[in-house]
């Protein structure tokens, strides 16, 4: 499994964030819940982490 791409986070990535003004990022559920609230960002749960996101 991939680690969260946020600085100093050691959690496993569970969500891919599609960010229109930057590259897509893989993040943990905690970071995804915050970052996905920005306008234009779309959160897509990774296949093996759907249960963690719902």
N, C-alpha and C positions, 0 to 999 in steps of 0.2 A: 504494500500500500504506500501511497505517496504522502509525504508530510505537507502540512499547511505551509503555504508560501509567504505568510506574513512573518515579519521579523520577530525573532525570539519566541516563536510558537512551535511547540514540539508535538502538537496534536496531529492526528491523521486527517488528511484532506477528505471531505465528504461532498463538496459542492464545487462546481466549476462556475465562476462568475464571468459572464460575457459583458465586458466593459467597452462601450463604444469609443472612448477616447484613449484607450490603452490596450495592451495585450490581455487576453483572458488569463485568469488566475485560478489556481486550485487552492481552496481554503477549507478550514474546519467549519463545523456548523456554527460555532460561536462568532467567528469573524464574518461568516456569510450572512447571518441574521442582521448584523449591523451594516455591512457594506452593501447589501442588496436593497437597502432603503434609498439609496441615491438614485436620482432620476436617470432612467435609461439603462440601468444595470439589470441584467436578467440572471437569476440563479437557476442552475440546472443540477439537481442531485446526481452524483455519480452512481452508476448502476449498482454497485455493492454497498451503497450507503443510503439508499432511499429511506429505509426505516429510521435512520438517525435524523433525517430532515423533516419528516412529516410530524 
